[in-house]
Amino acid sequence: MLQEGSPEDVRSEVRHLIDTFGRPGGGMMLAAGNGLVAGTPLENIEAFLDEAVRYGIAHRRQW
């Protein structure tokens, strides 16, 4: 997803993962797997990090 998707694809996947696995009390770690592959678009990395923080905070406030 990070290498081939659009920034919006990346954001959508981050939201899906947080909605699916995020639980009260924490315990979820969102990461880029085995690291970032050379040539991964910077826009996708920024979208991943931004959405993880922004949506993750909003998700926690729901509890």
C-alpha distance (Angstrom), angle and dihedral (degrees) to the residues before:
residue distance angle dihedral
M1 . . .
L2 3.80 . .
Q3 3.80 93.6 .
E4 3.81 101.6 39.7
G5 3.81 107.9 21.4
S6 3.76 130.0 84.5
P7 3.81 120.7 -106.0
E8 3.82 88.6 -102.6
D9 3.83 90.0 51.7
V10 3.80 88.4 53.4
R11 3.81 92.5 48.3
S12 3.80 91.3 48.8
E13 3.80 92.1 51.0
V14 3.81 91.8 48.8
R15 3.82 90.2 52.6
H16 3.81 90.6 47.7
L17 3.82 92.1 51.5
I18 3.80 93.2 47.3
D19 3.81 91.8 47.4
T20 3.81 91.6 47.7
F21 3.80 102.1 42.0
G22 3.81 106.9 18.3
R23 3.80 110.8 105.4
P24 3.80 136.9 176.1
G25 3.77 109.9 -83.4
G26 3.79 94.1 31.4
G27 3.77 126.1 -114.9
M28 3.80 97.7 150.0
M29 3.80 119.5 117.3
L30 3.79 116.1 -166.2
A31 3.82 112.7 -159.8
A32 3.78 141.3 155.2
G33 3.81 93.6 -106.7
N34 3.79 115.1 -121.7
G35 3.79 92.8 -0.9
L36 3.75 134.5 -79.6
V37 3.78 121.1 -49.2
A38 3.80 116.6 -130.2
G39 3.77 109.3 -98.0
T40 3.80 95.6 32.6
P41 3.81 104.8 149.2
L42 3.79 111.6 -104.2
E43 3.81 88.9 -137.9
N44 3.82 89.6 61.5
I45 3.80 93.2 49.0
E46 3.80 90.2 49.8
A47 3.82 90.9 47.2
F48 3.82 90.4 50.7
L49 3.80 94.4 50.7
D50 3.80 95.9 40.2
E51 3.80 94.8 48.5
A52 3.81 93.1 44.5
V53 3.80 90.7 56.3
R54 3.81 98.7 36.1
Y55 3.80 98.3 42.9
G56 3.79 93.9 35.2
I57 3.81 91.2 57.8
A58 3.81 92.2 46.2
H59 3.82 90.3 48.1
R60 3.83 92.4 52.7
R61 3.80 91.0 51.2
Q62 3.82 89.3 62.2
W63 3.81 90.5 70.2
